[in-house]
């Protein structure tokens, strides 16, 4: 993956978008999308697993426990059954 600065990415997407707009076409890269792409963060738990012994739970199990907690503490039993 090629890494470029935000300024360069924004400038490039603006130029590409201008060309496409002049040709009456939709740009494949919109400046607003490039700006928002910076906001997505991805995390890796491998260091926590290795150094701290972290044991992540199954996402389905976690979701079921979360729903049960919300029903029990905020919504009441029988909601959405």
Z-matrix of the N, CA and C atoms (Angstrom, degrees):
N
C 1 1.443
C 2 1.526 1 108.42
N 3 1.303 2 115.49 1 134.78
C 4 1.459 3 121.92 2 178.94
C 5 1.527 4 108.99 3 -85.28
N 6 1.317 5 116.49 4 126.72
C 7 1.462 6 120.67 5 178.41
C 8 1.520 7 108.85 6 -104.35
N 9 1.323 8 115.56 7 128.93
C 10 1.465 9 121.52 8 177.52
C 11 1.520 10 108.34 9 -131.74
N 12 1.323 11 115.85 10 161.80
C 13 1.464 12 120.03 11 179.55
C 14 1.525 13 109.97 12 -70.45
N 15 1.323 14 115.39 13 159.33
C 16 1.460 15 120.36 14 179.46
C 17 1.524 16 110.67 15 -60.87
N 18 1.334 17 116.82 16 -41.74
C 19 1.467 18 120.16 17 -179.31
C 20 1.520 19 111.41 18 -60.57
N 21 1.337 20 116.55 19 -44.67
C 22 1.458 21 120.63 20 179.99
C 23 1.529 22 111.06 21 -66.16
N 24 1.318 23 116.68 22 -41.86
C 25 1.466 24 120.61 23 178.87
C 26 1.524 25 110.97 24 -63.64
N 27 1.325 26 117.09 25 -42.44
C 28 1.467 27 120.92 26 178.92
C 29 1.521 28 110.96 27 -65.17
N 30 1.337 29 116.62 28 -43.76
C 31 1.466 30 120.40 29 179.42
C 32 1.524 31 110.36 30 -63.30
N 33 1.318 32 116.67 31 -45.42
C 34 1.464 33 120.52 32 179.63
C 35 1.511 34 112.39 33 -61.49
N 36 1.318 35 117.12 34 -43.72
C 37 1.464 36 120.02 35 -179.81
C 38 1.525 37 111.24 36 -67.80
N 39 1.324 38 117.42 37 -33.67
C 40 1.469 39 120.67 38 176.91
C 41 1.524 40 111.12 39 -66.46
N 42 1.330 41 116.54 40 -42.01
C 43 1.469 42 120.94 41 179.01
C 44 1.525 43 110.26 42 -64.75
N 45 1.326 44 116.22 43 -47.69
C 46 1.467 45 120.12 44 179.34
C 47 1.522 46 110.44 45 -60.65
N 48 1.321 47 116.52 46 -44.18
C 49 1.461 48 121.21 47 179.72
C 50 1.526 49 111.26 48 -61.26
N 51 1.333 50 117.23 49 -40.22
C 52 1.471 51 121.38 50 178.45
C 53 1.521 52 111.44 51 -62.61
N 54 1.335 53 116.83 52 -44.64
C 55 1.464 54 120.27 53 177.86
C 56 1.527 55 111.06 54 -58.97
N 57 1.312 56 116.40 55 -48.57
C 58 1.462 57 120.05 56 -179.03
C 59 1.523 58 111.40 57 -63.30
N 60 1.330 59 117.45 58 -40.92
C 61 1.465 60 120.52 59 178.72
C 62 1.521 61 111.15 60 -62.74
N 63 1.338 62 117.36 61 -39.61
C 64 1.466 63 120.93 62 178.11
C 65 1.524 64 111.71 63 -64.38
N 66 1.323 65 117.31 64 -29.43
C 67 1.463 66 121.77 65 179.10
C 68 1.529 67 111.83 66 -89.50
N 69 1.331 68 116.33 67 1.40
C 70 1.462 69 120.53 68 178.94
C 71 1.521 70 113.48 69 74.20
N 72 1.307 71 116.26 70 26.55
C 73 1.465 72 120.61 71 -178.86
C 74 1.526 73 110.26 72 -120.75
N 75 1.321 74 114.81 73 162.95
C 76 1.459 75 120.94 74 177.79
C 77 1.524 76 109.65 75 -84.90
N 78 1.298 77 115.67 76 129.78
C 79 1.463 78 121.11 77 -179.49
C 80 1.528 79 110.83 78 -69.53
N 81 1.332 80 117.46 79 138.43
C 82 1.462 81 119.17 80 176.49
C 83 1.531 82 112.33 81 -74.89
N 84 1.329 83 116.27 82 -15.00
C 85 1.461 84 121.32 83 -178.99
C 86 1.522 85 108.32 84 -132.17
N 87 1.322 86 115.77 85 109.15
C 88 1.456 87 120.33 86 179.14
C 89 1.533 88 109.39 87 -93.93
N 90 1.332 89 117.80 88 139.69
C 91 1.470 90 119.96 89 178.88
C 92 1.534 91 113.13 90 -55.36
N 93 1.324 92 117.18 91 -37.47
C 94 1.471 93 119.80 92 179.94
C 95 1.530 94 111.42 93 -65.19
N 96 1.332 95 116.56 94 -34.49
C 97 1.465 96 120.05 95 178.15
C 98 1.526 97 111.05 96 -69.53
N 99 1.335 98 115.93 97 -38.66
C 100 1.464 99 120.25 98 178.31
C 101 1.522 100 109.65 99 -63.81
N 102 1.325 101 116.02 100 -41.74
C 103 1.463 102 120.22 101 179.47
C 104 1.531 103 110.91 102 -63.79
N 105 1.333 104 116.98 103 -42.52
C 106 1.462 105 120.92 104 -179.49
C 107 1.522 106 112.58 105 -70.66
N 108 1.328 107 117.02 106 -27.39
C 109 1.467 108 120.31 107 -179.43
C 110 1.521 109 111.38 108 -60.57
N 111 1.305 110 116.55 109 -26.94
C 112 1.457 111 120.85 110 178.42
C 113 1.534 112 111.56 111 -67.93
N 114 1.321 113 117.11 112 -21.47
C 115 1.461 114 121.66 113 -175.17
C 116 1.524 115 113.70 114 -82.37
N 117 1.314 116 118.61 115 -13.83
C 118 1.458 117 121.00 116 -178.59
C 119 1.523 118 109.58 117 -83.74
N 120 1.305 119 115.62 118 121.91
C 121 1.456 120 121.04 119 179.74
C 122 1.519 121 108.20 120 -115.30
N 123 1.293 122 115.15 121 138.88
C 124 1.455 123 120.71 122 177.45
C 125 1.523 124 108.14 123 -119.99
N 126 1.299 125 115.79 124 137.98
C 127 1.449 126 120.73 125 -176.69
C 128 1.518 127 110.25 126 -118.53
N 129 1.296 128 115.27 127 149.05
C 130 1.452 129 122.40 128 179.11
C 131 1.525 130 107.48 129 -120.74
N 132 1.308 131 116.55 130 124.96
C 133 1.466 132 120.08 131 -176.96
C 134 1.524 133 113.30 132 -90.61
N 135 1.324 134 118.30 133 6.26
C 136 1.467 135 120.22 134 -175.40
C 137 1.529 136 112.70 135 -60.78
N 138 1.322 137 118.25 136 -36.33
C 139 1.464 138 120.10 137 179.52
C 140 1.533 139 110.46 138 -67.64
N 141 1.324 140 116.89 139 -41.13
C 142 1.466 141 120.38 140 177.86
C 143 1.523 142 110.69 141 -65.35
N 144 1.325 143 116.60 142 -36.49
C 145 1.467 144 120.48 143 177.89
C 146 1.520 145 110.15 144 -66.35
N 147 1.334 146 115.83 145 -46.94
C 148 1.466 147 121.28 146 -176.61
C 149 1.521 148 112.70 147 -69.46
N 150 1.327 149 117.01 148 -49.34
C 151 1.461 150 120.49 149 -172.05
C 152 1.523 151 114.59 150 -89.24
N 153 1.324 152 117.29 151 -28.26
C 154 1.461 153 119.80 152 -175.33
C 155 1.521 154 113.87 153 -113.38
N 156 1.325 155 116.05 154 -6.54
C 157 1.457 156 119.08 155 -178.54
C 158 1.515 157 113.32 156 74.40
N 159 1.310 158 117.25 157 21.40
C 160 1.463 159 122.31 158 179.00
C 161 1.524 160 109.86 159 -59.97
N 162 1.319 161 116.02 160 134.09
C 163 1.463 162 121.17 161 178.95
C 164 1.523 163 108.68 162 -122.90
N 165 1.330 164 118.31 163 94.48
C 166 1.463 165 120.36 164 -178.57
C 167 1.525 166 111.33 165 -64.46
N 168 1.327 167 115.01 166 143.44
C 169 1.463 168 120.13 167 179.44
C 170 1.522 169 109.87 168 -88.47
N 171 1.309 170 114.96 169 163.16
C 172 1.452 171 121.29 170 174.83
C 173 1.528 172 108.86 171 -61.71
N 174 1.317 173 117.56 172 134.85
C 175 1.466 174 120.94 173 -175.90
C 176 1.527 175 112.00 174 -63.30
N 177 1.320 176 118.39 175 -36.01
C 178 1.468 177 121.15 176 178.87
C 179 1.529 178 110.73 177 -64.96
N 180 1.319 179 116.92 178 -42.48
C 181 1.467 180 121.78 179 177.92
C 182 1.531 181 110.35 180 -63.06
N 183 1.322 182 116.65 181 -43.20
C 184 1.463 183 121.44 182 179.59
C 185 1.523 184 110.87 183 -63.45
N 186 1.321 185 117.05 184 -42.72
C 187 1.461 186 121.33 185 179.41
C 188 1.527 187 110.85 186 -63.66
N 189 1.325 188 117.32 187 -43.46
C 190 1.467 189 120.66 188 178.58
C 191 1.527 190 111.08 189 -61.95
N 192 1.318 191 117.42 190 -42.14
C 193 1.466 192 121.06 191 177.82
C 194 1.529 193 111.39 192 -64.41
N 195 1.328 194 116.68 193 -39.14
C 196 1.465 195 121.03 194 179.18
C 197 1.523 196 110.59 195 -64.54
N 198 1.321 197 117.03 196 -45.18
C 199 1.469 198 121.04 197 179.01
C 200 1.524 199 110.39 198 -62.57
N 201 1.318 200 116.92 199 -43.20
C 202 1.471 201 120.52 200 178.56
C 203 1.526 202 110.73 201 -61.38
N 204 1.318 203 117.58 202 -42.35
C 205 1.464 204 122.00 203 179.04
C 206 1.532 205 110.65 204 -62.40
N 207 1.333 206 116.72 205 -46.43
C 208 1.461 207 120.12 206 -179.30
C 209 1.525 208 111.51 207 -63.85
N 210 1.310 209 117.02 208 -41.43
C 211 1.465 210 120.05 209 177.47
C 212 1.528 211 110.87 210 -62.79
N 213 1.314 212 115.93 211 -45.68
C 214 1.467 213 121.69 212 -176.95
C 215 1.531 214 111.79 213 -65.90
N 216 1.324 215 117.68 214 -41.48
C 217 1.462 216 121.00 215 -171.43
C 218 1.524 217 115.45 216 -99.91
N 219 1.322 218 117.85 217 -18.69
C 220 1.458 219 118.61 218 -174.77
C 221 1.525 220 114.18 219 -129.62
N 222 1.316 221 118.38 220 -32.03
C 223 1.455 222 120.22 221 -172.76
C 224 1.518 223 113.69 222 -106.20
N 225 1.296 224 117.24 223 -26.67
C 226 1.454 225 121.47 224 -175.81
C 227 1.520 226 110.76 225 94.10
N 228 1.320 227 115.65 226 154.36
C 229 1.466 228 120.78 227 -178.94
C 230 1.526 229 110.17 228 -68.10
N 231 1.316 230 115.99 229 150.78
C 232 1.460 231 121.44 230 176.40
C 233 1.514 232 114.94 231 85.67
N 234 1.322 233 117.50 232 -4.48
C 235 1.458 234 120.16 233 179.18
C 236 1.522 235 108.80 234 -73.82
N 237 1.301 236 116.79 235 132.36
C 238 1.471 237 124.03 236 177.86
C 239 1.523 238 113.31 237 62.84
N 240 1.329 239 117.91 238 27.57
C 241 1.480 240 119.38 239 176.78
C 242 1.506 241 109.71 240 -80.12
